Amino acid sequence: MIRYVMRRLATLPLILILLSALIFSLVLFLSPYERLAVFIPNADMVGANIPFDELVKKYGLDQPFYVQYFSWLQGIMHGNLGWSPSARMPVAEALSKYFPATVELMIVGALIVFIGGIGLGTYAATHHNKLPDQVARVATILGVSLPEFIFGLLLLVVFYGWLGWFPPGRLSQWAEDVVYLSTFHRYTGMNTVDGILNGRFDVALDALRHLLLPALAYSIGLLSTLLRMMRSSLLETLNKDYVMTARAKGLLERVVIRKHARRNALLPVITLAGSLIARMLGGAVIVETVFNYRGMGMFVVTAAQGLDFSAILGVSLVIGIFIIVTNMIIDLLYVVLDPTIALG
Amino acid sequence: MDSLRKVLRNPLGLTGLILISFWAVIALSAPLICPPKNPQNPYSVKRVSYSSLPTPPSPKALLGTTGGGYDILYGIVWGSRNAFRVGLIVVSTTLVIGVLLGGLGAFAGGIADEIIMRITDLFMSFPFLIAVIVMSIVLGKGLDKVILALIVFGWRQYARVMRSEVLSVKEKDFVSSARSLGMSSFRIFFFHVMPNSIFPVFVLASLDVGATVLIAASLSFLGVGAEPGYADWGQMINFARSWLLGTSEHPFFYWYTYVYPSITIITFVLGWTLLGDTLRDVLDPKLRNNLYAAKPNAKHE
């Protein structure tokens, strides 16, 4: 076990270097002048007076790829990811501000996906071929085909436009004012957690109110996927001998399902958690834009639209690290849960 | 043909095929349904007026117009051609790349397989959508750029599925007997291994057409895909974004701006999902409901 962890950790820097080189190589598609122009507002108005060639030289934009790459890496080592024109702050600062927002959204989304998927999947499997099962089968096919941006917009139309229950954004104006007070400590950057830690439950509740719709919007597809997996996996385990034994012992059906069948049926479901994180980060891009929720996803879209390369590189790196590390944790978790898997 | 008959006999599969055929007919007869104003450039959405407000369905524009006077029906009808184009080009290209890379890697084994799989892992360690956004931004606006970006990052799952299939098929007796007959590796791979391992890839592909079109639509929705005014479903939804909230008395006042494009995208994707789903059940009853996730032990192979 320890050897496996060490081996995985040892490959981590290599993967990160490859990933960062891959991302950085995208820069080559743009000319030095295009990259420079992003930093100069109204370039076409003052155009003639800008010493473009000098600036390109000064910032080393005409250097060969590997020189630029290494100077970028050097900057990262010192915590300097560059300046983001689209966020109007250093990339590192923008990331520390937006990343917790996205993580918060992902946590709420993951709760909806796992609780809903496992619960409803169990219900469908235990009512195999009855009405709830049939409804679940059709509903999940619809759920898988429902794009996040359409579902998100429809939620917005109904619950904000019509009913006015759940507003877009991250916080209401009054809560925003509270959060920026000097007496309010930002422990995690997540409004719900910080609200509770500061004893401002009204702020936490307001944050949750803003989180619910976007979380729901990008959960629906994953929830459907998980529900189907849970259903089929549980149906398979319910036919196993040990389940029959448990029933023959005269255990309550509820106990058989909860303690004997479902625990084993959960194993394949956990592997989904790995792809879940990547899919949720992708979904966050759309959902955050739809709901005007200022997180990493929206940051990357505005950065991309403004050709803000230092921001794109920074976000990509953070996402890459996040996915690689979480996948490693999930792999280990899987080994812990299923002792029959040998570590390669 | 046998499997086609089985798909047709399944009500869900039949619904899927009907939905796909419906959109195929629309795409093929686009010039008849909505004759373009400018035949040189049929993909730029017809503008009925230059009014900044959307106008409700009328004889002039059967499904209404979005802000800027863009004809919604025209956008949907000509957009269907682009949906098929993106879906089919991307899926067929990525399928070929993935099948060759994953399949040949697994068949050859050893260092080739190792290198290909590490590259696949590298591509996998990044959210698909963000990768495609970054790539298409760098390449510039236009649907062809989106297609290219989708291909560059889209082959990885085919490589994975194909690899795990080939790994099991190449141990089968008929492969060893082919080898003992003195057949070349080329022949064994293309005539014996590949035909026996390709079905899961086809299932994946049919589910993927819908998913790919969705990603392309999401890109235009975010404003990084096709040029403004280009007939594209995601763009139609993007046009609708400003009109979601209606007026204070009528929250659904501009319903036509988002309802029709939404129905369009959902039915198209649903068609492919239903087809793929049924195809999987038909081709391999054992795989039922499992293809959405990675195989439980695939990571530890």
Interface residues (C-beta under 8 A of the other chain):
Chain A: I15 L18 L19 L22 I23 L26 F29 L30 I141 L142 V144 S145 L146 P147 E148 F149 I150 L153 L154 L156 V157 Y160 G161 W162 T225 R228 M229 R231 S232 L267 P268 V269 T271 L272 G274 S275 A278 R279 L281 G282 G283 V285 I286 T289 V300 V301 A304 Q305 L307 I312 V315 S316 I319 G320 I323 I324 N327 D331 Y334 I341 A342 L343 G344
Chain B: L12 D121 L122 M124 S125 F126 P127 F128 L129 I130 I133 V134 M135 I137 V138 L139 G210 L214 A217 S218 F221 L222 G223 V224 G234 I237 A240 R241 L244 L245 G246 P251 F252 Y258 S262 I265 I266 V269 L270 T273 L274 D277 R288 N289 N290 Y292 A293 A294 P296 N297 K299 H300 E301
